[in-house]
Amino acid sequence: MTYDWLAAIVFIALNIAVMKLGPWLVFKVPALAQMRALNREADKVKMSRQSYRDAVKVNMRAGMWTNYVFYAALLPFCVSFDARPLWQHGVEILAVLLIFDFMYYLTHRFLFHDGPLRKVHALHHQARKPTHIDAQYVHPIETVIGLSLFLVSLPIVALIEGAPLNVFSAAIATILFTQLNTINHTYVNLPYFPFKHLTYITGVHAAHHVDMNHGNYATLTMLYDRIFGTYEAPVSRPTAS
């Protein structure tokens, strides 16, 4: 594999563009804008605590440096502009997400809940009724581990294929990973089409946050929880707080 720095730059640029433009477009939808307002109101109360703000700040710094190291050291070996048929883009995206979610399921269940890092994970579980900002209320050790699991899934798929991932496939997989990990902590109560599935996603993760003895250990899909018998029905919340 070659060190394709230009493909890595395009990958980063695509992620930044979606991060900046995506919310501007999404929150043009009135129902979603209303949910954002409710989350912001609840988040404001949490962020009024100095200890909470400090924890979020440290966590975000840990995530930033984890990304920096990966982007400089490994990403240029994992992506390229090599053309793909459309179906292969889909396979690459799905493979990255499923491999990550399987590794995360095992780590979350056996390291953070039934293992030596239970106390580390307990910080995140102080959020019994998660809202948007709680996706960032995580111990830095947990952030480094969880983010590294996703990042390493990119070279794993590249090694399986025997060639770098297409830069657009890798970027889409990363955007989906980032957004789903944020959405599942967000308060959403829109039990009607076309937003019903968003309510389901947040309700499933809300069930996990009831206490540290509940299932739903995967973060992107409930596939592995259903396979291994740890799936729990979503929790319905009438308010964000």
Buried (B, 14 or more C-beta within 10 A) or exposed (E): BEEBEEBBBBBBEBBEEBEEEEEEEEBEEEBBEEBBEBBBEBBEEBBEEEEBBEBBEBBBEBBEEBBEBBBEEBBBBBBBEEEBEEEBBEBBBBBBBBBBBBBBBBBBBEBBBEEEBEEBBEBBBEBEBBBBBBBBBBBBBBBBBBBBBBBBBBBBBBEEBEEBBBBBBBBBBBBBBBBBBBBBBBBBBBEEEEBEEBBBBBBBBBBBBBEBEBBBBBBBBBBBBEEBEBBBEBBEBEEBE
